[in-house]
Amino acid sequence: MNGKIAPLACVPGAVAIMLALTALPASGRAEPPKGSAVTQPTNNNDTTEIRVTWQDIVKLVAGHPRIAVGNQKTAAARAAVDAAGAVPNPRLEANTAYGQARDSSASRIEWGLGLSIPLGWIAQRGAKIEAADAEAKVADAESKALRRDVLLQLRVLFWNLVHNQERVTALAELSSQTATLAKTVKRRVERGESRPVEATRVEIEAEKVAGELALARSTMKTRRIQLGLWLGVRKGQKLTAVADLAKLPQPISATRARSQTLSSHPAVVAAQARVQALTAAVSIERRARIPGVSIKAFTNHELDRTAYGVGLAVDLPFWNWNSGNIRRAGASLAAGRSQLEVDRIEIESIVVEAQAACQAGVRLAIRYRDKIQPRSTSAAQTIERTYELGEATLLEVIDARRTLLETRTQFLATLAQAQNDCSRLAVLVGEDLP
């Protein structure tokens, strides 16, 4: 985006582009900053075209609402670490009473003060801090997982829009070519070289292509709205995704994908942090057996005396040695370790599937690009020229053009699927993530 986007990283993505738009001149007197995703009005209806690359979306992703939720949960978990290490406040007790001597009529107000300083927390403090720190790591890993999910969601929306734009372009070109063919057929009919029914047939084919073009444009409009909802595109603005759909990524090797994912994927990191937290919980429960100690200082002002002193209070674990909680914590730790293994296997399985899909999708797209698409185009052009020379029938021309349309549609769909599959793999592995 332009140079004014960077300070907007902390605001929602739906607001960021709006602010960028309002920062631009209202008229065409000044050009947008270099690299801006926003251009000036491009038609008489004063429609502003917003040209967005994937890098532009990445710059705005920090303001996505889901990522904001993850960041807030992480901040709360980090605050819990400070809370776990906080020193308990001392306790001040005060009492007052009316006292009267038994052997005389003397009486007065009696009072006393006591200050108690707990020390039992010292034994558990380290383990509680460790547990809270592990929970903060869990929250941080979950926040990173949310970020990856958001990036994948936006990337799929982005490539779907690119695919629909390319499909509309291809169908518009075929529609124009079909209209040209219809004119050729009409001239042949007028010259008596073809039967009138052939003009009707080619008109029907032109209507079919026009109908598919209208449907593709409707789908493209829907894709623009879907992506525009996250980017804050307003009414009267046209969103255009700028990318080369045919520029296929290089698939990551299966070995590298598996090892890199298992070492860095947030789901695995979060599971490891949960095991750390459960280990600390076992330590907390075991240390809870240590008797709690409190130091006391007091002063009592009574009718016939004033006393000062110190005391010691100790919790005596006669009835409860915290055995139940220790067993519960131990069982939870065992479950956490098993869950970690389950998460590792599931993530590895997912990345194996994603890597295979990416690799197969790229290979299929290359086959369409290098072999199927050129041959289909050449066949359609050859048959059309042959028809113009009177050596082929109109049905052969229509069949060839229908094959060409299906081939182009499948080719574009294959490219989009390969881009989405490889995007999923890149997110799993953590490649090219901001």
C-alpha positions as CSV (number, residue, x, y, z in Angstrom):
1,M,0.0,0.0,0.0
2,N,1.1,3.6,0.3
3,G,3.3,5.2,2.9
4,K,0.2,6.1,5.1
5,I,-0.8,2.5,5.7
6,A,2.0,1.6,8.2
7,P,0.7,3.6,11.1
8,L,-2.8,2.0,10.6
9,A,-1.6,-1.5,11.5
10,C,-3.4,-1.2,14.9
11,V,-6.8,-0.3,13.5
12,P,-9.3,-2.8,12.0
13,G,-8.7,-3.7,8.4
14,A,-12.2,-2.5,7.6
15,V,-11.1,1.0,8.6
16,A,-7.6,1.0,7.3
17,I,-8.4,1.2,3.6
18,M,-11.2,3.8,4.3
19,L,-8.6,6.0,6.0
20,A,-6.3,5.5,3.1
21,L,-9.0,6.5,0.7
22,T,-9.9,9.7,2.6
23,A,-6.2,10.6,2.6
24,L,-6.2,10.8,-1.2
25,P,-7.1,13.9,-3.2
26,A,-10.7,14.0,-4.2
27,S,-9.9,15.0,-7.8
28,G,-7.4,13.7,-10.4
29,R,-5.0,16.6,-9.9
30,A,-2.6,14.6,-7.8
31,E,-1.4,11.0,-8.4
32,P,-1.7,8.3,-5.7
33,P,1.6,7.5,-3.9
34,K,3.7,4.9,-5.7
35,G,2.7,1.4,-4.8
36,S,-0.7,2.5,-3.6
37,A,-3.6,-0.1,-3.9
38,V,-6.0,2.8,-4.7
39,T,-6.3,4.6,-8.0
40,Q,-8.4,7.6,-9.0
41,P,-11.9,7.3,-10.5
42,T,-11.8,5.5,-13.8
43,N,-15.1,6.2,-15.5
44,N,-17.9,8.8,-15.7
45,N,-19.8,7.2,-12.8
46,D,-17.0,8.4,-10.5
47,T,-16.2,4.8,-9.5
48,T,-13.0,4.4,-7.7
49,E,-11.0,1.3,-8.6
50,I,-9.1,-0.2,-5.7
51,R,-6.3,-2.4,-7.0
52,V,-5.1,-4.7,-4.2
53,T,-2.1,-7.1,-4.2
54,W,-1.6,-9.8,-1.7
55,Q,1.2,-7.8,-0.1
56,D,-1.3,-5.0,0.5
57,I,-3.7,-7.3,2.3
58,V,-0.9,-8.6,4.4
59,K,-0.1,-5.1,5.6
60,L,-3.7,-4.7,6.8
61,V,-4.1,-8.1,8.4
62,A,-3.0,-6.9,11.8
63,G,-6.2,-5.0,12.2
64,H,-8.4,-8.0,11.4
65,P,-11.0,-8.5,14.3
66,R,-10.1,-12.2,14.8
67,I,-6.4,-11.3,15.2
68,A,-7.4,-8.5,17.6
69,V,-9.2,-11.1,19.7
70,G,-6.1,-13.3,19.8
71,N,-3.9,-10.4,20.8
72,Q,-6.2,-9.5,23.6
73,K,-6.3,-13.0,25.0
74,T,-2.5,-13.1,24.9
75,A,-2.3,-9.8,26.8
76,A,-4.7,-11.3,29.4
77,A,-2.6,-14.4,29.8
78,R,0.6,-12.4,30.2
79,A,-1.0,-10.3,32.9
80,A,-1.9,-13.6,34.7
81,V,1.9,-14.3,34.9
82,D,2.3,-11.1,36.9
83,A,-0.7,-12.0,39.0
84,A,0.8,-15.4,39.8
85,G,4.1,-13.8,41.0
86,A,2.4,-11.1,43.2
87,V,3.2,-11.2,46.9
88,P,0.1,-11.5,49.1
89,N,-0.8,-8.5,51.2
90,P,-0.5,-8.7,55.0
91,R,-3.7,-8.9,57.0
92,L,-4.5,-6.4,59.7
93,E,-7.0,-7.3,62.4
94,A,-8.6,-5.0,64.9
95,N,-10.9,-5.7,67.8
96,T,-12.6,-3.6,70.6
97,A,-14.6,-4.4,73.6
98,Y,-16.0,-2.9,76.8
99,G,-14.2,-4.3,79.9
100,Q,-15.2,-4.1,83.6
101,A,-13.1,-5.4,86.6
102,R,-14.6,-8.2,88.7
103,D,-13.4,-6.8,92.1
104,S,-14.1,-3.1,91.5
105,S,-16.2,-0.8,89.6
106,A,-13.4,0.2,87.2
107,S,-14.2,-0.1,83.5
108,R,-12.8,1.0,80.2
109,I,-12.7,0.3,76.4
110,E,-10.3,-2.5,75.6
111,W,-8.8,-2.9,72.1
112,G,-6.3,-4.9,70.3
113,L,-4.4,-5.0,66.9
114,G,-2.9,-7.9,65.1
115,L,-0.8,-8.0,61.9
116,S,-0.5,-11.3,60.1
117,I,2.0,-12.0,57.3
118,P,1.4,-15.2,55.3
119,L,4.4,-17.2,54.1
120,G,2.7,-20.3,52.8
121,W,2.6,-18.9,49.2
122,I,6.4,-19.0,48.9
123,A,6.5,-22.8,48.4
124,Q,4.0,-22.6,45.4
125,R,5.0,-19.3,43.9
126,G,7.6,-20.6,41.4
127,A,5.3,-23.4,40.2
128,K,2.4,-21.0,39.8
129,I,4.5,-18.6,37.8
130,E,5.7,-21.5,35.6
131,A,2.1,-22.6,35.0
132,A,0.9,-19.1,34.2
133,D,3.9,-18.6,31.8
134,A,2.9,-21.8,30.1
135,E,-0.7,-20.6,29.7
136,A,0.7,-17.4,28.2
137,K,2.6,-19.5,25.7
138,V,-0.6,-21.3,24.8
139,A,-2.5,-18.0,24.3
140,D,0.4,-16.7,22.1
141,A,0.4,-19.9,20.0
142,E,-3.3,-19.8,19.6
143,S,-3.0,-16.2,18.5
144,K,-0.5,-17.2,15.9
145,A,-2.8,-20.0,14.7
146,L,-5.6,-17.4,14.4
147,R,-3.3,-15.3,12.3
148,R,-2.6,-18.2,10.0
149,D,-6.3,-19.0,9.7
150,V,-7.1,-15.4,8.8
151,L,-4.3,-15.3,6.2
152,L,-5.5,-18.5,4.6
153,Q,-9.1,-17.2,4.6
154,L,-8.1,-14.0,3.0
155,R,-5.8,-15.7,0.6
156,V,-8.5,-18.0,-0.7
157,L,-10.8,-15.1,-1.1
158,F,-8.1,-13.2,-3.0
159,W,-7.3,-16.1,-5.4
160,N,-10.9,-16.8,-6.0
161,L,-11.4,-13.2,-7.1
162,V,-8.3,-13.4,-9.3
163,H,-9.7,-16.6,-10.8
164,N,-13.1,-15.0,-11.5
165,Q,-11.5,-11.9,-13.0
166,E,-9.5,-14.1,-15.4
167,R,-12.6,-16.2,-16.2
168,V,-14.6,-13.1,-17.1
169,T,-11.8,-11.9,-19.3
170,A,-11.6,-15.3,-21.1
171,L,-15.3,-15.5,-21.6
172,A,-15.5,-11.9,-22.8
173,E,-12.8,-12.8,-25.4
174,L,-14.7,-15.9,-26.5
175,S,-18.0,-14.0,-26.6
176,S,-16.3,-11.4,-28.9
177,Q,-14.9,-14.2,-31.1
178,T,-18.3,-15.9,-31.3
179,A,-19.9,-12.7,-32.3
180,T,-17.3,-12.4,-35.1
181,L,-18.1,-15.9,-36.2
182,A,-21.8,-15.1,-36.2
183,K,-21.1,-12.2,-38.6
184,T,-19.1,-14.6,-40.9
185,V,-21.9,-17.1,-40.9
186,K,-24.5,-14.4,-41.7
187,R,-22.4,-13.2,-44.7
188,R,-22.2,-16.8,-45.9
189,V,-25.9,-17.2,-45.6
190,E,-26.5,-14.0,-47.5
191,R,-24.2,-15.3,-50.3
192,G,-26.0,-18.5,-50.3
193,E,-23.0,-20.5,-49.2
194,S,-24.7,-21.7,-46.0
195,R,-28.2,-22.6,-45.0
196,P,-30.2,-20.1,-42.8
197,V,-30.4,-22.6,-40.0
198,E,-26.6,-22.2,-39.5
199,A,-27.1,-18.5,-38.6
200,T,-29.6,-19.6,-35.9
201,R,-27.2,-22.2,-34.5
202,V,-24.3,-19.8,-34.2
203,E,-26.7,-17.2,-32.6
204,I,-27.7,-19.8,-30.0
205,E,-24.0,-20.6,-29.3
206,A,-23.4,-16.8,-28.9
207,E,-26.2,-16.6,-26.4
208,K,-24.8,-19.5,-24.5
209,V,-21.5,-17.9,-24.2
210,A,-23.1,-14.5,-23.3
211,G,-25.1,-16.3,-20.6
212,E,-22.0,-17.9,-19.1
213,L,-20.2,-14.5,-19.2
214,A,-23.1,-12.9,-17.3
215,L,-23.0,-15.6,-14.7
216,A,-19.2,-15.2,-14.4
217,R,-19.6,-11.5,-13.9
218,S,-22.2,-12.1,-11.2
219,T,-19.9,-14.5,-9.4
220,M,-17.0,-12.0,-9.7
221,K,-19.2,-9.3,-8.1
222,T,-19.9,-11.7,-5.2
223,R,-16.2,-12.4,-4.8
224,R,-15.5,-8.7,-4.7
225,I,-18.1,-8.2,-2.0
226,Q,-16.8,-11.0,0.1
227,L,-13.2,-9.8,0.1
228,G,-14.3,-6.2,0.3
229,L,-16.1,-6.8,3.5
230,W,-12.8,-7.5,5.2
231,L,-11.1,-4.6,3.5
232,G,-13.7,-1.9,4.2
233,V,-14.5,-1.3,0.5
234,R,-17.4,1.1,0.3
235,K,-20.2,1.5,-2.2
236,G,-19.0,3.1,-5.4
237,Q,-15.6,1.5,-5.2
238,K,-14.6,-1.5,-7.4
239,L,-12.1,-3.9,-5.9
240,T,-9.6,-5.5,-8.3
241,A,-7.2,-8.2,-7.2
242,V,-3.8,-7.8,-8.9
243,A,-1.9,-11.1,-9.3
244,D,-0.7,-13.5,-12.0
245,L,-2.8,-16.6,-11.7
246,A,-0.6,-18.5,-14.0
247,K,2.6,-17.9,-12.0
248,L,2.6,-21.2,-10.1
249,P,4.5,-21.6,-6.8
250,Q,7.3,-24.1,-6.3
251,P,5.9,-26.9,-4.1
252,I,7.8,-27.5,-0.9
253,S,9.2,-31.0,-0.6
254,A,7.3,-33.5,1.6
255,T,10.3,-34.0,4.0
256,R,10.8,-30.3,4.5
257,A,7.1,-29.6,4.9
258,R,6.7,-32.2,7.6
259,S,9.8,-31.3,9.7
260,Q,9.2,-27.6,9.5
261,T,5.5,-27.9,10.4
262,L,6.2,-30.1,13.4
263,S,8.8,-27.7,14.7
264,S,6.9,-24.5,14.3
265,H,3.1,-25.0,13.9
266,P,1.2,-23.2,16.6
267,A,-1.0,-26.2,17.3
268,V,2.0,-28.2,18.3
269,V,3.6,-25.4,20.2
270,A,0.3,-24.8,22.1
271,A,0.1,-28.5,22.9
272,Q,3.7,-28.5,24.2
273,A,2.9,-25.4,26.3
274,R,-0.2,-27.1,27.8
275,V,1.9,-30.1,28.9
276,Q,4.3,-27.6,30.5
277,A,1.3,-26.0,32.3
278,L,0.0,-29.4,33.5
279,T,3.5,-30.3,34.7
280,A,3.6,-27.1,36.8
281,A,0.0,-27.9,38.1
282,V,1.3,-31.2,39.4
283,S,4.1,-29.4,41.2
284,I,1.6,-26.9,42.7
285,E,-0.6,-29.6,44.1
286,R,2.4,-31.5,45.6
287,R,3.8,-28.4,47.2
288,A,0.3,-27.7,48.6
289,R,1.2,-30.4,51.2
290,I,3.8,-28.1,52.7
291,P,2.1,-26.6,55.9
292,G,1.2,-23.0,55.5
293,V,2.9,-20.6,57.9
294,S,2.0,-17.1,59.0
295,I,3.9,-14.7,61.3
296,K,1.8,-12.6,63.6
297,A,2.5,-9.5,65.6
298,F,-0.1,-8.1,68.0
299,T,-0.9,-5.7,70.8
300,N,-3.7,-5.9,73.3
301,H,-4.8,-3.0,75.6
302,E,-7.0,-4.4,78.3
303,L,-8.4,-3.1,81.6
304,D,-5.5,-4.1,83.8
305,R,-2.7,-4.7,81.3
306,T,-1.1,-3.9,78.0
307,A,0.5,-6.7,76.0
308,Y,2.8,-6.8,73.0
309,G,4.0,-10.0,71.2
310,V,4.5,-12.1,68.2
311,G,3.1,-15.4,67.1
312,L,3.4,-18.2,64.6
313,A,0.5,-19.9,62.9
314,V,0.9,-23.3,61.1
315,D,-1.7,-25.2,59.1
316,L,-1.7,-28.8,60.3
317,P,-2.4,-31.3,57.5
318,F,-4.1,-33.9,59.8
319,W,-7.1,-34.8,57.6
320,N,-6.2,-33.8,54.1
321,W,-2.8,-34.4,52.4
322,N,-4.1,-33.2,49.0
323,S,-3.9,-36.7,47.6
324,G,-7.0,-36.3,45.4
325,N,-5.8,-33.1,43.7
326,I,-2.4,-34.6,43.1
327,R,-3.9,-37.7,41.4
328,R,-6.2,-35.4,39.3
329,A,-3.3,-33.3,38.2
330,G,-1.2,-36.3,37.3
331,A,-4.0,-37.8,35.2
332,S,-4.5,-34.5,33.5
333,L,-0.8,-34.4,32.7
334,A,-0.9,-37.9,31.2
335,A,-3.9,-36.8,29.1
336,G,-2.0,-33.7,28.0
337,R,1.0,-35.7,26.8
338,S,-1.3,-38.1,24.9
339,Q,-3.0,-35.1,23.3
340,L,0.3,-33.7,22.2
341,E,1.1,-36.9,20.4
342,V,-2.4,-36.8,18.8
343,D,-1.9,-33.2,17.7
344,R,1.5,-34.0,16.2
345,I,0.1,-37.0,14.2
346,E,-2.9,-34.9,13.0
347,I,-0.8,-32.0,11.9
348,E,1.6,-34.2,10.1
349,S,-1.3,-36.0,8.4
350,I,-2.7,-32.6,7.3
351,V,0.6,-31.3,6.0
352,V,1.2,-34.6,4.0
353,E,-2.2,-34.2,2.4
354,A,-1.7,-30.5,1.7
355,Q,1.8,-31.1,0.2
356,A,0.5,-33.8,-2.1
357,A,-2.5,-31.6,-3.2
358,C,-0.2,-28.7,-3.9
359,Q,2.3,-30.8,-5.9
360,A,-0.5,-32.6,-7.9
361,G,-2.3,-29.3,-8.5
362,V,0.8,-27.6,-9.9
363,R,1.6,-30.5,-12.2
364,L,-2.0,-30.6,-13.5
365,A,-1.9,-26.8,-14.1
366,I,1.4,-27.1,-16.0
367,R,-0.1,-29.9,-18.2
368,Y,-3.1,-27.7,-19.0
369,R,-0.8,-24.7,-19.7
370,D,1.8,-26.5,-21.8
371,K,-0.2,-29.2,-23.6
372,I,-4.0,-29.1,-23.4
373,Q,-4.7,-25.4,-23.7
374,P,-2.4,-24.7,-26.7
375,R,-3.8,-27.7,-28.6
376,S,-7.4,-26.7,-27.9
377,T,-6.7,-23.2,-29.1
378,S,-4.9,-24.3,-32.2
379,A,-7.7,-26.8,-33.1
380,A,-10.4,-24.2,-32.7
381,Q,-8.5,-21.7,-34.9
382,T,-7.8,-24.3,-37.6
383,I,-11.3,-25.5,-37.8
384,E,-12.6,-21.9,-38.0
385,R,-10.3,-21.1,-40.9
386,T,-11.3,-24.3,-42.6
387,Y,-14.9,-23.4,-42.2
388,E,-14.2,-20.0,-43.8
389,L,-12.8,-21.9,-46.8
390,G,-15.9,-24.0,-46.9
391,E,-14.1,-27.3,-45.9
392,A,-15.7,-27.8,-42.5
393,T,-19.2,-27.7,-41.1
394,L,-20.6,-25.2,-38.7
395,L,-21.2,-28.0,-36.2
396,E,-17.5,-28.8,-36.2
397,V,-16.7,-25.1,-35.5
398,I,-19.2,-24.9,-32.7
399,D,-17.9,-28.1,-31.2
400,A,-14.3,-26.9,-31.3
401,R,-15.2,-23.6,-29.7
402,R,-17.2,-25.4,-27.0
403,T,-14.2,-27.6,-26.3
404,L,-12.0,-24.5,-26.2
405,L,-14.4,-22.8,-23.7
406,E,-14.4,-25.9,-21.5
407,T,-10.6,-26.2,-21.7
408,R,-10.1,-22.6,-20.7
409,T,-12.6,-22.8,-17.9
410,Q,-11.0,-26.0,-16.5
411,F,-7.5,-24.5,-17.0
412,L,-8.4,-21.4,-14.9
413,A,-10.1,-23.5,-12.3
414,T,-7.0,-25.7,-12.1
415,L,-4.8,-22.7,-11.6
416,A,-7.0,-21.3,-8.9
417,Q,-7.1,-24.7,-7.1
418,A,-3.3,-25.1,-7.3
419,Q,-2.9,-21.6,-5.8
420,N,-5.3,-22.3,-3.0
421,D,-3.7,-25.7,-2.2
422,C,-0.2,-24.3,-2.2
423,S,-1.4,-21.4,-0.1
424,R,-2.8,-23.9,2.5
425,L,0.6,-25.7,2.5
426,A,2.5,-22.4,2.9
427,V,0.3,-21.4,5.9
428,L,0.8,-24.9,7.5
429,V,4.5,-24.7,7.1
430,G,4.8,-21.1,8.0
431,E,6.4,-20.0,4.8
432,D,6.0,-16.4,3.6
433,L,4.1,-15.3,6.7
434,P,4.5,-11.7,8.0
